[in-house]
Structures are given as C-alpha cells and as structure tokens.
C-alpha cells in the first residue's frame, strides 16, 4: 500500500457498501501502463476521497445489480432481498441464504447473466487537507544542536476511513 493505504482503504469502502469482509475484496495496484490519466490529481491522502468516491459508487452499482438479479432468482420483490455479511436471501425465507459466490453462479446458470459494472467516476472535488504543526525545541547556542522537546500536529482530515493509516500519514508528515 502507498502511504495513505490506498488499496486497503478502497477494499474497506467496497466491503462496507457490499456488507462483506474486506478480505473478500480484491483491489489490484494501479499501473500507469493501463490506468487512465487523472487530470484532477489524486496524489497523497486525497486518493482516499477521490478514488474512494469512485470505489463507493461502483460498489453501489454492483450491489444494485446483485439485489435486482437475486430478486428474480429468489422469486421476490427487490424490497425483500436482504444482504448481510456476504450472504443474500429473501427476508420471507431466511432458511435459504446464499453466499455472494453461490448467488452469482445461480445468476450465471439460471439467467445466463453476470454482475458486471463499468463506471467512469469524476470527483466533484479534490479537497486538500489542512494542518498546523507546533514544535517546542531546545537550542544549544554554543553547538547549534537542536533537541525536539514536544510536537503537536493538528490535522483537519474529515472522516477517517482507516485510523491507523491517518495516524501514520500525520506522523510521517510531522517528521
């Protein structure tokens, strides 16, 4: 993962939308040989906001397809389709739960269809992160040696998706 935990963070966003464990989501590293040019610039921690918006919208579209096609397989209205922890079922028939994998196979076999989403996302914004760092130092006037006594880093980052990655970014930036 890059400094802000791009791959892990995207997996967490998709997993939350689909209500599955992040380990079930595969998110490959980007490759400039295949990835399109990003004119907005998703460098540094802004990738969580910009790329994360695309990951969230794509996962929402995949979920809509999964629910709609599962409703046909389960013989119920879409309002009765329930998703939780990687399983899908008709709320009126809780004894017949299917994993996502099992349901996709049923969709392929019974409907000759698939769950597939292609989506081009354009972020409505590319916000920066604001920070103020304060350092208390002791300076030896004779040798010029500087000793750091205390550091306070205050960052306005919005909603943290992965607190550990945010702390690492703040600590790295302070260093």
C-alpha positions as CSV (number, residue, x, y, z in Angstrom):
1,X,0.0,0.0,0.0
2,X,1.1,3.5,-0.7
3,X,1.5,5.9,2.3
4,X,-2.3,6.5,2.8
5,X,-3.1,2.8,2.4
6,X,-4.8,3.2,-1.0
7,X,-5.5,-0.5,-1.7
8,X,-6.6,-1.3,1.9
9,X,-8.8,1.8,2.1
10,X,-10.5,1.0,-1.3
11,X,-11.2,-2.5,-0.1
12,X,-12.7,-1.2,3.1
13,X,-15.0,1.2,1.2
14,X,-16.2,-1.5,-1.2
15,X,-16.6,-4.0,1.6
16,X,-18.8,-1.6,3.6
17,X,-21.1,-1.0,0.7
18,X,-21.4,-4.7,-0.1
19,X,-21.5,-5.7,3.6
20,X,-18.7,-8.3,3.2
21,X,-15.3,-8.7,4.9
22,X,-12.6,-6.6,3.3
23,X,-10.5,-9.7,2.8
24,X,-13.1,-10.8,0.2
25,X,-12.4,-7.8,-2.0
26,X,-9.6,-7.9,-4.5
27,X,-8.2,-4.4,-5.3
28,X,-5.1,-4.6,-7.5
29,X,-2.4,-1.9,-7.5
30,X,-2.7,0.8,-10.2
31,X,-0.4,0.6,-13.2
32,X,0.4,3.6,-15.3
33,X,0.6,1.4,-18.3
34,X,-3.1,0.7,-18.0
35,X,-4.6,3.3,-15.7
36,X,-6.1,6.4,-17.3
37,X,-4.6,9.8,-16.8
38,X,-6.0,11.6,-13.8
39,X,-6.3,15.3,-14.5
40,X,-7.6,16.1,-11.0
41,X,-4.6,14.7,-9.3
42,X,-5.3,12.1,-6.6
43,X,-1.9,12.3,-5.0
44,X,-1.2,11.9,-1.4
45,X,-4.1,11.3,1.0
46,X,-6.7,12.9,-1.4
47,X,-6.7,9.5,-3.1
48,X,-9.0,8.3,-0.3
49,X,-11.5,11.0,-1.2
50,X,-11.2,11.0,-4.9
51,X,-10.6,7.3,-5.6
52,X,-12.8,6.3,-2.7
53,X,-15.7,8.1,-4.3
54,X,-15.3,6.0,-7.4
55,X,-14.9,2.8,-5.4
56,X,-18.1,3.6,-3.4
57,X,-20.2,4.4,-6.5
58,X,-19.0,1.3,-8.4
59,X,-19.8,-0.9,-5.4
60,X,-23.2,0.7,-5.0
61,X,-24.0,-0.1,-8.7
62,X,-22.8,-3.7,-8.3
63,X,-24.9,-4.1,-5.2
64,X,-28.0,-2.8,-7.1
65,X,-27.4,-5.4,-9.8
66,X,-26.9,-8.1,-7.3
67,X,-30.1,-7.3,-5.5
68,X,-32.2,-6.9,-8.7
69,X,-31.0,-10.2,-10.2
70,X,-31.2,-12.0,-6.9
71,X,-34.8,-10.9,-6.6
72,X,-35.5,-12.7,-9.8
73,X,-33.7,-15.9,-8.7
74,X,-35.4,-15.8,-5.2
75,X,-38.8,-15.0,-6.7
76,X,-39.4,-12.0,-4.6
77,X,-39.6,-8.2,-4.9
78,X,-36.3,-6.3,-4.5
79,X,-37.5,-4.9,-1.2
80,X,-37.4,-8.4,0.2
81,X,-33.8,-9.1,-0.8
82,X,-31.5,-8.8,2.2
83,X,-27.7,-8.6,2.2
84,X,-25.6,-9.2,5.3
85,X,-22.1,-10.4,6.0
86,X,-21.6,-11.7,2.4
87,X,-24.9,-13.5,2.3
88,X,-28.1,-12.8,0.4
89,X,-31.6,-14.0,1.0
90,X,-35.3,-13.3,0.8
91,X,-36.4,-11.9,4.2
92,X,-39.5,-14.2,4.0
93,X,-37.3,-17.3,3.6
94,X,-34.4,-16.9,6.0
95,X,-33.6,-20.6,5.8
96,X,-32.3,-20.2,2.2
97,X,-29.2,-18.0,2.4
98,X,-26.7,-17.9,-0.4
99,X,-23.2,-16.6,-0.3
100,X,-22.4,-13.9,-3.0
101,X,-20.4,-16.5,-4.9
102,X,-23.3,-19.0,-4.8
103,X,-25.8,-16.4,-5.9
104,X,-23.5,-15.2,-8.8
105,X,-23.3,-18.8,-10.0
106,X,-27.1,-19.1,-9.9
107,X,-27.4,-15.8,-11.8
108,X,-25.0,-17.1,-14.4
109,X,-26.6,-20.6,-14.7
110,X,-30.3,-19.6,-14.4
111,X,-30.3,-16.2,-16.1
112,X,-27.3,-16.5,-18.3
113,X,-26.2,-13.2,-16.9
114,X,-23.5,-11.7,-14.7
115,X,-22.8,-9.0,-12.2
116,X,-20.6,-6.5,-14.1
117,X,-20.1,-2.8,-13.6
118,X,-18.0,-0.4,-15.7
119,X,-18.2,3.2,-14.4
120,X,-16.2,6.3,-15.1
121,X,-16.1,8.5,-12.0
122,X,-15.4,12.2,-11.9
123,X,-14.9,13.5,-8.4
124,X,-17.0,16.6,-7.6
125,X,-14.0,18.0,-5.7
126,X,-10.4,17.3,-4.8
127,X,-10.1,18.8,-1.3
128,X,-6.8,19.4,0.4
129,X,-6.0,18.6,3.9
130,X,-5.2,21.4,6.3
131,X,-2.7,21.1,9.1
132,X,-0.8,23.1,11.7
133,X,2.3,21.7,13.4
134,X,3.8,23.1,16.5
135,X,7.2,22.1,17.8
136,X,8.9,23.1,21.1
137,X,12.7,22.9,20.8
138,X,15.7,23.5,22.9
139,X,18.7,25.0,21.1
140,X,22.3,24.8,22.4
141,X,23.6,28.3,21.4
142,X,27.1,27.1,21.6
143,X,26.9,24.0,19.3
144,X,23.8,24.8,17.4
145,X,22.4,21.4,18.4
146,X,18.6,21.3,18.3
147,X,16.7,19.0,20.6
148,X,12.9,18.5,20.0
149,X,11.1,18.6,23.3
150,X,7.5,18.3,22.1
151,X,5.4,18.1,18.9
152,X,1.8,18.9,18.3
153,X,0.3,18.0,14.9
154,X,-3.3,19.2,14.3
155,X,-4.9,18.0,11.0
156,X,-8.3,18.6,9.6
157,X,-8.8,15.4,7.6
158,X,-12.5,14.9,7.6
159,X,-13.8,11.3,8.1
160,X,-11.0,8.8,8.7
161,X,-11.6,5.5,6.8
162,X,-8.7,3.8,8.4
163,X,-7.5,5.5,11.6
164,X,-4.1,3.7,11.6
165,X,-3.2,5.0,8.1
166,X,-4.3,8.5,9.1
167,X,-2.0,8.4,12.2
168,X,0.8,7.2,10.0
169,X,0.3,10.0,7.5
170,X,0.3,12.6,10.2
171,X,3.3,11.2,11.9
172,X,5.2,10.9,8.6
173,X,4.3,14.5,7.7
174,X,5.4,15.8,11.1
175,X,8.8,14.1,10.7
